[in-house]
Amino acid sequence: MPVKHLNSSNFDSTIAEDKPVLVDFWAPWCGPCRMLGPTIDALAEEMGDKAVICKVNVDESPELASKFGINQIPTILFFRKSQRVGASGPASKEVLKEKLRF
């Protein structure tokens, strides 16, 4: 399943999913974000329909970054049924996969 790109219009409905949701807050100019990108893509492919893997471009959706107090990128938030259940900085695919098991 490909990474889903979120913005203000689809964010709330996506994090309301019954499955675990990972949201990577990133920007194209951010070196560490670009380094993490392939990991996020591989995780989305591996998880398939067991989880929803998403990205929010903070330049295109600054209101979402502000809403969640994102002050450094990349920042990864985890949601379940609209509730924030965790956060992480850059991490390996295995670590992120483990954090999706809640």
Beta strands, then each sheet from edge to edge (+ up, - down):
strand 1: 4-5
strand 2: 21-26
strand 3: 52-57
strand 4: 75-80
strand 5: 83-88
sheet 1: 1+ 3+ 2+ 4- 5+
end
